[in-house]
Amino acid sequence: MTRLSQSPRRTEGKRVHGRSARVQSAVLRATAEELGRVGFAALRIEDVALRSGVNKTTIYRRWPTKLELVGAVIAQESWPPEDVDTGSLESDIREVLRDMRERMYTVRERGVLQILMGERAHPEVAQLVRAARSRHIGVRQRIFERAIARGELAPSCDVSVLVELMMNPLVSRIMHLGQEVDDAYIEMLTTIMAHGMRALGR
């Protein structure tokens, strides 16, 4: 009888845990989408609750302030990208640009990217943004550090500047201009960047 009475409790615990994970996922997804729509200043918990289908009091219980909620979104959605190491500078750049394109074509990623790009005017968000950007840049710098070690780039190259050169054109085209990025555009950027970067410091 002891074994029979214990089994339902274990099952119930799993159901509760599963529901909690679904609630968290729904709220963070809705928050990212709202950030992409209105930004941090105009973000309202009421709108997040409506979009996610989760009661407002439940959201406040888990994330008492808007900053804590946005911080959770940044921590989950802006995870450092996977390191790309194909053995070649040109193919590394190509793969990074393709990955960036896929990320920026989703509403959730656009919301997080908008925070990383345009919310520096809010001091309470600035620290979260700096930490997230630092993680991203640190991963991308490895591409150029390995290229220097292989002799593809001059040792005098500033890898932080190279990361900016690689990322900014795609961000500008998608986020600022609202234009499509097809494979031909990726190839053009890849060729221009790889050849231009190799010319630096020569």
QUIBELLIN-V77309 format. One record per residue. N is the residue number from 1. NEAR is the number of other C-alpha atoms within 12 Angstrom. D_FIRST is the distance of its C-alpha to the first C-alpha in Angstrom with 2 decimals. Layout:
n->N near->NEAR d_first->D_FIRST
n->N near->NEAR d_first->D_FIRST
//
This chain:
n->1 near->6 d_first->0.00
n->2 near->8 d_first->3.76
n->3 near->9 d_first->5.39
n->4 near->10 d_first->5.11
n->5 near->11 d_first->6.26
n->6 near->12 d_first->8.70
n->7 near->13 d_first->10.29
n->8 near->13 d_first->12.07
n->9 near->14 d_first->13.47
n->10 near->14 d_first->15.00
n->11 near->14 d_first->16.46
n->12 near->14 d_first->17.79
n->13 near->14 d_first->19.40
n->14 near->14 d_first->21.16
n->15 near->14 d_first->22.49
n->16 near->14 d_first->23.88
n->17 near->14 d_first->25.46
n->18 near->14 d_first->26.98
n->19 near->15 d_first->28.42
n->20 near->18 d_first->29.87
n->21 near->15 d_first->31.60
n->22 near->17 d_first->33.00
n->23 near->24 d_first->34.34
n->24 near->30 d_first->35.99
n->25 near->24 d_first->37.52
n->26 near->26 d_first->38.86
n->27 near->37 d_first->40.40
n->28 near->40 d_first->42.05
n->29 near->34 d_first->43.39
n->30 near->36 d_first->44.80
n->31 near->49 d_first->46.31
n->32 near->43 d_first->48.04
n->33 near->33 d_first->49.43
n->34 near->36 d_first->50.69
n->35 near->38 d_first->52.30
n->36 near->33 d_first->54.12
n->37 near->26 d_first->55.26
n->38 near->22 d_first->56.37
n->39 near->29 d_first->56.11
n->40 near->38 d_first->54.68
n->41 near->23 d_first->57.00
n->42 near->18 d_first->56.28
n->43 near->26 d_first->52.54
n->44 near->28 d_first->50.61
n->45 near->36 d_first->46.90
n->46 near->23 d_first->47.25
n->47 near->24 d_first->48.46
n->48 near->35 d_first->45.68
n->49 near->26 d_first->43.13
n->50 near->18 d_first->44.92
n->51 near->22 d_first->45.18
n->52 near->26 d_first->41.59
n->53 near->24 d_first->40.00
n->54 near->29 d_first->38.19
n->55 near->21 d_first->38.67
n->56 near->24 d_first->41.33
n->57 near->16 d_first->39.28
n->58 near->21 d_first->36.58
n->59 near->34 d_first->39.36
n->60 near->22 d_first->40.83
n->61 near->16 d_first->37.51
n->62 near->21 d_first->37.23
n->63 near->22 d_first->41.00
n->64 near->17 d_first->42.85
n->65 near->19 d_first->46.30
n->66 near->29 d_first->48.06
n->67 near->27 d_first->49.01
n->68 near->23 d_first->45.42
n->69 near->34 d_first->44.55
n->70 near->43 d_first->47.59
n->71 near->32 d_first->46.86
n->72 near->30 d_first->43.41
n->73 near->39 d_first->45.13
n->74 near->39 d_first->47.74
n->75 near->24 d_first->45.22
n->76 near->23 d_first->43.19
n->77 near->32 d_first->46.01
n->78 near->36 d_first->48.80
n->79 near->24 d_first->47.08
n->80 near->21 d_first->49.70
n->81 near->25 d_first->50.79
n->82 near->20 d_first->50.31
n->83 near->24 d_first->53.16
n->84 near->27 d_first->55.53
n->85 near->23 d_first->57.27
n->86 near->17 d_first->59.07
n->87 near->22 d_first->61.81
n->88 near->24 d_first->64.50
n->89 near->36 d_first->65.49
n->90 near->32 d_first->66.35
n->91 near->23 d_first->63.15
n->92 near->31 d_first->61.08
n->93 near->40 d_first->62.84
n->94 near->32 d_first->62.30
n->95 near->30 d_first->58.54
n->96 near->34 d_first->58.24
n->97 near->38 d_first->60.25
n->98 near->27 d_first->58.14
n->99 near->25 d_first->54.94
n->100 near->34 d_first->56.53
n->101 near->30 d_first->57.63
n->102 near->23 d_first->54.13
n->103 near->25 d_first->52.73
n->104 near->32 d_first->55.46
n->105 near->26 d_first->55.10
n->106 near->21 d_first->51.72
n->107 near->23 d_first->51.58
n->108 near->31 d_first->48.96
n->109 near->36 d_first->51.08
n->110 near->36 d_first->54.20
n->111 near->36 d_first->52.63
n->112 near->45 d_first->51.79
n->113 near->38 d_first->55.17
n->114 near->31 d_first->56.93
n->115 near->42 d_first->55.35
n->116 near->38 d_first->56.40
n->117 near->29 d_first->59.90
n->118 near->23 d_first->60.87
n->119 near->27 d_first->59.01
n->120 near->20 d_first->60.82
n->121 near->16 d_first->62.50
n->122 near->19 d_first->59.30
n->123 near->14 d_first->59.05
n->124 near->20 d_first->55.37
n->125 near->30 d_first->54.65
n->126 near->23 d_first->57.21
n->127 near->20 d_first->55.12
n->128 near->29 d_first->52.23
n->129 near->32 d_first->54.81
n->130 near->24 d_first->56.56
n->131 near->20 d_first->53.40
n->132 near->30 d_first->52.37
n->133 near->29 d_first->55.91
n->134 near->21 d_first->56.16
n->135 near->23 d_first->53.08
n->136 near->30 d_first->54.53
n->137 near->29 d_first->58.02
n->138 near->25 d_first->56.84
n->139 near->25 d_first->55.18
n->140 near->37 d_first->58.23
n->141 near->33 d_first->60.67
n->142 near->30 d_first->59.31
n->143 near->36 d_first->60.92
n->144 near->42 d_first->64.32
n->145 near->29 d_first->63.79
n->146 near->26 d_first->63.08
n->147 near->31 d_first->66.07
n->148 near->26 d_first->68.25
n->149 near->18 d_first->66.95
n->150 near->16 d_first->67.80
n->151 near->18 d_first->71.26
n->152 near->27 d_first->70.81
n->153 near->30 d_first->71.45
n->154 near->23 d_first->73.80
n->155 near->21 d_first->72.34
n->156 near->21 d_first->73.97
n->157 near->26 d_first->71.80
n->158 near->20 d_first->69.74
n->159 near->27 d_first->66.26
n->160 near->23 d_first->65.18
n->161 near->18 d_first->68.14
n->162 near->32 d_first->67.30
n->163 near->30 d_first->63.80
n->164 near->23 d_first->65.48
n->165 near->27 d_first->67.93
n->166 near->37 d_first->65.16
n->167 near->33 d_first->62.91
n->168 near->21 d_first->65.31
n->169 near->26 d_first->67.06
n->170 near->37 d_first->63.84
n->171 near->30 d_first->62.50
n->172 near->23 d_first->65.85
n->173 near->22 d_first->66.10
n->174 near->27 d_first->62.65
n->175 near->30 d_first->62.04
n->176 near->18 d_first->65.61
n->177 near->12 d_first->67.48
n->178 near->14 d_first->64.68
n->179 near->17 d_first->65.95
n->180 near->20 d_first->64.15
n->181 near->27 d_first->63.77
n->182 near->18 d_first->64.09
n->183 near->17 d_first->64.16
n->184 near->14 d_first->67.93
n->185 near->21 d_first->67.76
n->186 near->31 d_first->65.19
n->187 near->23 d_first->67.54
n->188 near->20 d_first->70.53
n->189 near->31 d_first->68.80
n->190 near->30 d_first->67.57
n->191 near->22 d_first->71.09
n->192 near->20 d_first->72.79
n->193 near->31 d_first->70.37
n->194 near->29 d_first->70.27
n->195 near->18 d_first->74.07
n->196 near->22 d_first->74.73
n->197 near->33 d_first->72.40
n->198 near->25 d_first->73.94
n->199 near->16 d_first->77.34
n->200 near->20 d_first->76.32
n->201 near->14 d_first->77.77
n->202 near->14 d_first->79.87
//
